[in-house]
């Protein structure tokens, strides 16, 4: 296979990419600004702008009605996905911080999509295990504690309907996944997760260099 023609990342190129994606709306911009102002040490946990556009695109592409999100933070990814759902769609948002999720609640209200979001403040595994075990989830997004990814995956895959998608964020983990001997515990956990997904015969998967790495897996 030919070598990648991917150019070196640059702020100019990134700005060009963003200019050719759907722009964030007023509520999304406000939520990003509020998060940066109120939680400057944690604002990097928000998804990248292009990821929000991609998640919304995927929901529309597969006509998703039932979405599960593992890791909500201040609710930007939730907002992007809820906006893409039809009025009867439902998104179960899992997080353990009611304080951080409160920023999202306010934004979902302003965007008039709060009725599509079912926020559950509890350990995500507890929420997942309480869900029906049969395949019924159209799309799932994993972006929570990195050492929990494998456990979330194993709860989600049996619940995904055929053709359903799982998107997992931070699968490059700042490049640590390619240098396991010196990786942090989180980096090593993501490396193990990536190997598990690659070998999982229940799905077709692809890893993309979007933001900090995004894996998409389709349930067979």
C-alpha angles and dihedrals in degrees: 000000000000120000116266115271090206108137122226111276116262136170089241093054092045090052089050091052092049091049088058095051128073107284119240114260126235095270093050092049091049092050092051091050094047091050093050092048098045100034107027093157092054104032090103087073090074116100118257117261093248091053091058090053091048095050091050090048092051092051091053092042095058095031091239120198102167117049130174123198122194107199118021104179105173094345107254095131089044090053093049093050097041090052089056095049121094115250091264093049122111131207120196106207116198123200140136099219117080088178095060094038090056089075088057094047090057092048093048089052092050090049091049093236100105090109089062094055124081104190113199117190103202139089105302094231089058091052094046094049090052091057122095109279096222122093109277110124117105099189135006128189120201116199108138138096105348096219089058097056096097093051092047090049093053092051094046104045096065089048095052115102116231107282092020119138134230117196117194120193131211094026091149092048095200091311094300092120089070093053105045099166090064097032123122118243089265092049091049090048092052090048089054090047092052092051091049093052092047091054097042108113092195092074145039109226142186129188117216132194093233113142105314092350129292127210120202118197126186119206111236 
